[in-house]
Amino acid sequence: MRFTVLGSVEVINGDRHCTPSAPKVRQVLALLLLRANHLVRVDSIIEELWCDSPPKSAMTTAQTYIYQLRKMIERERFAQRGEDILQTQSFGYLLNFRTDAIDAWNFEKLAAEGQAELRAGRAEQAAATLAKALKLWAGPALGNIACGPVLSAYAVQLEEQRLQVLQQRIEAELQLGRERELVGELRRLVAENPLNEWFHGRLIRVLQAIGRRHEALQTYQKLRTILSEEIGLSPSIEVQRIHQGLLADDQVLLPRQNAHMGPSTSAPERTGTVGPRRSRSA
């Protein structure tokens, strides 16, 4: 049995999908999964479901959603009693469950392993581990949830973590000299993220490295135009240096084993929960 949040929120028991059909029940489930084995306060559930305008029946309605989740647990035989897994505690509820059954927790674990391998100069292992982490994603985080303020913050954090892992996987591939293999992927990423200078910079470097300087120059000119028209900025100093190297016909050095360049490979601070830290228990 497993749970997914890196894409649609789903509950999968063997080869059967048994995800709650009610949108707000799924919403509560997502919050519990992202805070697995940690307290989720009732007031956080109410904030997530109704923002600043909860109905008078908010407490009772939230309890009804918890009851429906417990019934799902019993129906799917995850436990004899739903209360054994979805526990009532002071001020809220706690989902007492194995985190390795939740894709977001597995992603965080693999990301940390891959980042450690990259820091240690083991680029080939890092590329494989980080690629494995990214394969856990099936779409935008919490894709079938109409997120309230609490889950919106978690979704943004998860997407930022995915972007960081993607950049680090690309860095590992570059250290292994796989420029040609990366051209197509980097072109797609530039098209999908037209304001992301990191992707543009890596595409320019890769195109120069394989002898396609005119395309590298076109990539820079397109980035400069987009930045100017969209947000009134010039390319970053790093990208400008790459451009100057192209004009001078200097070989732009791509990262190689034990010569790290690019995004930080430091593992994110592990807080025992997936997603952003909050001043109180979520």
N, C-alpha and C positions, 0 to 999 in steps of 0.2 A: 504494500500500500504506500502511495506517495502523494505529495502535494506539489503543485506548481504555482508560482506567482510571476516567473520570468516569461511573460506572455499572458495568456488568460489564466485566471485563478481556477484551478481544476483539482478535483479529488479523484484519484484513480486507484481502484481496488482490483489488483490483478490486471485483467484486460478490460475491466468495466469502468466507465466514467460514472461517478455518483455525486457529481457536483450539485450543491443546492441550486434550485432554479430561481428562488426568490432573490432579487438583486441585493436587498439590504442584508439578508442572511449571508450572502457571499461577501459582502463588504465587511461584516463583523468577522467572518472566518479569515479574511485576508489580514486583518489587523492582529488577530490572535496568532496566525502563522508567522508573521514578521516579528512578533514578540514572544515566540515559543519559549516556554519555561521561564517566562518573566510575567509579572503582574501587568494586566491591562485594566486600567481604572475604568469604572463605569462612566465617569464624567468624560473620559476620552472617547469612549464608544458613542456617547450622546453627541459630543462635539463633532465627531466624524460623520454621524448619520444626519444631523440636523443643523450643523454649524451654530449660529447664534440664535436660532429660532426654534428651539425644541418644543414640541407639544406638551401639554400637561401630562399626557400619558407616556412620556418618553421613557421613564424608568421601567414601567410595566412592559412597554413594547420591547425594550432592549432585553429584558428578562425572557420574553417570548422567543426572541431570536436565539438566545443561548439555549433555551429548551429545545428548539428545533435542531440545533447543531448536536446536542446530546442525543437526540433521537436518531439522527443520522449515524452517529458513532455506534449506537446499539444495533441499528438495522444492518449496518455493514459489518458488524461483529468485530469492530476494532477493540471493543471492551464490553464486558457484560453489563456494566453500568456506565452511562455517559459521564457521570460525575467523577469517575475514576481518572478520566483523561482531561475533561474540561471542568476544572475545579473551581468552586466558589471560595474566594478568599476575602479578607477585609478590604473593602473599597473596590473590589473588582473580581476579575476572573484570570485564571492561568491555564494555558494549554500545556499539559505535561506530556511531552511527546519527544521521540527521537528526532533530533534536528537533521540527521542524515536522510530523512524521508522528505525533506523540504528542499527544493532545487536552489533557492536563494542562499541557503546555508552552505550547500555543497559548492556553489559558485564562489562564495567568500573564501572557503577553505582552499580550493584549487588556485584562486587568485593569489592568495598569500604564499602558497608553495611555489608558484611560477615566479613571483616577484623575488623570492629568496634565491631561486636558481639563477635568475638574471643578475642579481647583485653579486653572486658568487662566480660569475663568468661562465656558467653552464648554459650557453645560449640555445643549444639544440634541445635540451631537456625543458628549458623555459618555454620555448616556442610551442612544444607539444603540450605542456601542462596548461598554458594560457589558452591555447586553441580548444582544449577539452573544456575549460571553464566557459568559453564563449558559446560552445555548442549546446549548453544548457538553455540558452535563450531561444524562445520560439516566437518572439514578437515584443512589442512595448510592454514594460512591466505593468502588471495589473490591468491588462488590456481590456478585459470585459467588466471592469468596475467603474462606476461613476464616482470617482474618488472625491471625498470630502477633504477638509484641510489637513487632517492627520495623514491619511494615505497619500495625498498629493506630495507631501514632503518625503515620504518613503520612496515614492515612484521616482522623484527627481534624483534622490541619492543613489538609487539602484542604477539609473541610467548613467549617472556620472561615473560610477564604479565600472560599468560596462565599457564606457569610452576609455577610461584609463587602462583597463586590461587590454583593450584592442590596440591602443598605441604601444603598449609594452610588448605585445606579441609581434607587432610590425618591427619594432626595434630589434627584437631577437632574430627575426628573419633577416634583417639587414646585416646584422653581425655575422650571419652565416653566408652572406654573399648572394642572396636570392632576389636581386633587384628585378630581373626580368619577370619572375613569377609574381611580383607585387604590383606591376604596372596597372593591370586591369582592376585589381581591387582598389588601389589608390585613386584611380580615375573615378570609380563608382563613389568612393567616399567623398571625394571633392565635389562631385555633383550633388550628393545628398547633404553635404555640409559646406555650402559655398562660402561661409564666413570663417571656417576653421583654418587658421593659418598653419597649424601643425601638419595637417594632411597635405596642404598645398606645398609646404616646404619639403616634405618627404617625397612627394611626387616630382618636384623639380630636381632634387638630388638624384633620384632614381633614373629619370630620363637623361640627365647629363651622363650618369655613370654608364649607360648603355649606348651612348653616342647619338642621342636624339635631342641635340641642343636646341634646335629651332622649336620643338614642342615644349621644351622646358621654358624657353623665353615666352612663348605664347601663354603658358600656364601662369607665369608671373604677371604678365600684362593683364590677363583676365582677372586675377586676384586683385591687383591694384585698382582696376576699374570698379569692381564690385564693392570693395571697401570704401572707395571714395563716394560712390553713388548711394550706397545703402546707409552708411554710418559716418561718413565724412572723415575717415581715417586713412593714414598711409600704412603700408605693410610694416610689420615689426622690424626691429633692427636685425634680428637673425635672418629673416627672409630677405631683407635688403642686402645683407652680406652675401647670401647665396646668389642673388642677382648680379652683384658686382663681380663675383667669381666667374659667372657665365660670360659676362661681357669681356672680361680679361682672358677668357679661355683657360682659366685655372681649373684644375680638377677639384671638384668639391668632394672632400673626404667623407665617405659614408662610414658609419660605425662598423667596427669589426670586433671580433672576440677580444674581450678585456680592454676595449676602448669605448666605454659607454658614452652615448650622447642621446639626449631626448628626454622624455617625461620621467619624472621621479619613479624609481622602482621601490620606494619604501612602502611597506605594507600599511594599509589604513589602520588606524587605531582600532583595536578590537574591543568592543564595548559589551559583548555578550548578546547583542541584538543586531538584526539586520536593519540597516537604514540609519537615519539621522538620530543624534542624541536629542533628548528633550529634557527640559528642566524638571519635569516630574515623570513618573512612570506613565508610559503611553496608554 
